[in-house]
Amino acid sequence: METRKRVGVLALQGDFEAHERALQRAGADAVQVRTADDLATVDGLIIPGGESTTMLKLIEQENLFEPLREFGERKPIFGTCAGAILLARGVSNPMQRSLGLMDIDVQRNGYGRQLDSRIATVRPDAASGLGGGEVEAVFIRAPIITRVGDGAQVLASYRDTPVLVEQGRFLASTFHPELTGDGRIHRHFVEKVAG
Ligand code: GLN
């Protein structure tokens, strides 16, 4: 029998509990990560949505910035919304330090008022490995992914902007897959962790 993977959720700020539930549904053991010692026990990590400036401040306070970057050199990370902002190389509106693990640039709150908080339907690319059909995408003050590097692949778009991007062991979404019952994106990440 295959062993369940331990997937961490950065639990400093934001909606980490919804990710824990989604990971359990996807067949992984979810672990709250608050310290570098916690990080050392997991096979992959989700950086949740929330407020990226606050999360960054807490990451720095807990001396987690370098451990997170080193973790990303070896293991899969999935960033959702604020988590995607932290994974990006370039952050604007305003500029902000980030882990720079993914070759994407983001503009914070990029959709403005029109997409302050909305549920939209996106259709992942046929080659995404997510299976066919639509995905319900919950956007909450989402960033816009303004640049996707050559090594990264857009798995889904909304209004001609990328909203789900994969780059090797990294995955970033500007929406919140943990807030819907559709487990495909979490299962996709757990498979990355297992593979
Ligand atoms: N607007 C937030 C930020 O810039 C992200 C919002 C979210 O994670 N839902 O950090």
Residues whose N, C-alpha, C, O or C-beta is under 5 A from the ligand:
A	BS01	LIG	G49 G50 E51 S52 T53 T80 C81 A82 R108 N109 I140 R141
